[in-house]
Amino acid sequence: MPYRLEGKVALVTGASRGIGRAIALRLAQEGASVAVNHPGEAKEALEVVRLIRSRGGKAISMRADIAHKRQVERMVARVIERFGRIDILVNNAGICPFAEFLDITEETWDRTHDVNLRGVFLCSQAVARHMVERGIHGRIISISSVASYVGGIIQAHYCPAKAGVNLLMKSMATALGPHGITCNSVLPGTVLTDMNRAFLSDPDHRRQTIEHIPLGRLGEPDDVAGAVAFLASDDARYMSGAELVVDGGAFASFQ
């Protein structure tokens, strides 16, 4: 199969582990040069870079807290300096510190929204400006969640942030479409990552979760990475403002 992303440059936020790691590896497999962003997990990020390079790909590690504008702008400038351009942005970085509604502090609320929503805005704006200036018909893809469609007992801070991502991407699709830039969201269901590993380590929680998934298993990071690779490619060139659900059929059978 031909490399669908050969000659492209991708920036993936939160790419040192979990879903972001799988996305970075998949985009590199498809031929893209990849900037692996991390908030301070240098060892893990460098391992992703090493894996990509060992397979003949090009990759660099980029530290930045995406909730801070200056760090985002420096990161974007460094990626352009190193690779010459950015064709694909994947807004993957996110946090979900599980907490009961009455126990959520203002600090936890603010940090959750700063990373999950503000960070998407800052990264998207910085990269979109570059794309528009260079005339690049780019791809901006944000990792949202099926939790953006429903409430969560221990996710009352996370759910509205992800709902905001969905509408931000639709607004961007409208604003950036005339420049040939597509903007789409990927909404994973329950994917086993470090974020939910402790919760799913409980046998009852794990069993109950899987019982509501028609395909009968938890999602894997590679399941999400495949959807992102599709949206980043020319196969999805006429898709923009879309929400691509990757959840094993769970939301379709929601009761």
C-alpha positions, 0 to 999 in steps of 0.5 A, a space after each residue: 500500500 502506498 504511503 498516504 502521508 509521504 512528504 507530510 509533516 505532523 505535529 501530535 500533542 500528548 504523543 509520549 504515551 497512550 493514544 497519542 503515542 499510537 497516533 504518532 507511530 501510525 502517521 510515521 508508518 504512513 510516511 509523515 515526519 512527526 513532531 512528538 509533543 510532551 509536557 515533560 515526559 522526555 524519556 517516553 517521548 524520546 522512545 517514540 522518536 527512537 521507534 519511528 527512526 528505527 523504522 526509517 521515519 523522521 521524528 523529533 521530540 517537542 516539550 510544551 505545555 499546550 495550555 500556555 500560548 508562548 510555549 505553543 508558539 515556540 513549539 510550532 516555530 521549532 517544528 517549522 524550523 526543523 521540518 519546514 512546514 506543518 501539514 497535519 495537527 493532531 490535538 490529542 493531549 488531554 487530562 481527566 482527573 476523575 472526581 465526584 462532582 461535589 469534590 471537583 475543585 476550581 483548580 481541577 476544573 480550570 486545569 481540565 479546561 485549560 488542557 482539553 479545550 484552551 490547548 486545542 484552541 491555542 495549537 489550532 490557531 497557531 498551526 492554522 495561521 502557518 497553514 494559511 500563510 503558506 497556502 497549505 491545505 492542511 488537516 486539523 484533527 482533535 481527539 474528543 470523546 463520546 463523553 462529550 455527548 453524555 454526562 459523567 458522574 465522575 467527569 462533570 469537568 471533562 465532559 463539557 470541555 470535550 463538548 467544547 472541542 466538538 463545537 470548536 472544530 465545527 467552527 474552525 471547519 467553517 472558518 478555515 474551509 475557504 483556505 482548504 483546511 479540514 477540521 474534524 474530531 475523533 470521539 473514542 469510547 472506552 480505550 484502555 490507557 493510563 488515564 483510566 487504567 486504575 478504574 478498569 483494573 477493578 474486575 466489576 468495572 471492566 466487566 460492566 464496561 465491556 457489557 455495553 460494547 457490542 464488539 465485546 472488547 475495550 478499545 485500543 490506542 491503535 483503533 483511534 490511530 487508524 481513524 486519525 490516519 484516515 482523516 489526515 489523508 486525502 481519502 478524507 479530503 471532503 470531510 470537515 466538521 465531522 465527528 467520527 465515533 470510534 467506540 465499538 458500537 457502544 453509543 449506538 446501543 446506548 440504553 
